[in-house]
């Protein structure tokens, strides 16, 4: 859903969700750019000096960006914590990047129709007119903020500016949030690269990211992979990492079979000066279904055209996918009337791991138009119930890995469990049945009393794949409790109801 704090003009520009963006916890991509005064600005030069770097990617025409400008929060941070700061100098470097390559220098100085005003006069921090970093540092819309700690890792990455972000109190806690290098040799485990969800019974690479958090070069280390505290693989690594440089280390393979497992990586370096940063632990889970027929339920937000999903088999081949079409609400760009509920049946191979990926092109998941508005969601179910709940707040996207089973015989092969509704209950003259069918089939509906006696002749319907609604006449039934038997050639299912 397009949040109101972004300017919608960004939709006409040339970047997309397929481009790589920085992520919190990862190493920030380095860059060297020249500001409007001809001074070269090198990101790693500032982090290596101990600065926490705040990057603001904005556009001269962007109203929310101008609100940030008028709050003077970046100016205050630079004056208080910049190179000659009045509070604590040398702690924060602010880099302002005008990220729309269609604007001009004149717009930065407040001239022309493509600007909110003068962005330059009175600003002490470096201003860079260059859109080359949009691929990495623009998250869907202007303004986008990134905080990079002295160890080069991203501590904050977000598009838009909430009210707390317009105060210095929001930003100052980032000072010193990430650890700094210590004197001597210090090998650290920076990130667990093993996915949080893995294939049950399949081989998974055990990979860690190590980082030199010392002033001396890191040239050798031993990295141990542990599962639930027991060592399962060891790698003797050699290389040459300068301060804050990092490397990926593949320790080995492991077959995960438990629903939940703790995976940890521990680095040991000769003459290591600090052991408290040697280990990182992450919970890794597996999901398994006994069924080979699943259903994906999607309730879109007000901008369904931004939502998509795909299912990949164990070879990485897309076996099913869907992108929704834009709604017809406000100005033809969506709106409350665009929210819809969809169900998609997934007929899969037995005993194979599938990756279900959901995505939002704008990057904010399926959020309502306001805090009080209804929120979309995506859920993956099988014949038993919920397999995985993606929810609605999944940002740019999320993935779940689930292993299919071999069950498909029975009523669940035709009618998706959890997708069958009968109403109203109690009923007067008409009973409604809504069901989600995996495939087209004949369905028989029979009323039975509590003695097991059939009441009237069965009603047969030829129904299609997907959502169906059938209405049965109950006017002739005497008041009491009944069972509706719903049968296909794969079996039957019963629903109890009360006739008034």
Secondary structure by P-SEA (a helix, b strand, c coil): cccccccccccccccccccccccccccccccccccccbbbbbaaaaaaaccbbbbbbbbcccaaaaaaaaaaaaaaaaaacccccccccccbbbbbbbcccccccccccccccccccccccccccccccccccccccccccccbbbbbccccccccccccccccccccccccccccccccccccbbbbbccccccccccccbbbbbbbbbbccccccccbbbbbbbcccccccccbbbbbbcccbbbbbbcbbbbbcccbbbbbbbbbccccccccccbbbbbbbbbbbcccbbbbbbbcccccccccccccccccccccbbbbbbcccccccccccccbbbbbbbbcccbbbbbbbbbbcccccccccccccbbbbbbbbccccccccccccccccbbbbbbbcccccccccccccccccccccccccbbbbbbbbcbbbbbbbbbbccccccccbbbbbbccccbbbbbbbcccccbbbbbbbbbccccbbbbbbbcc
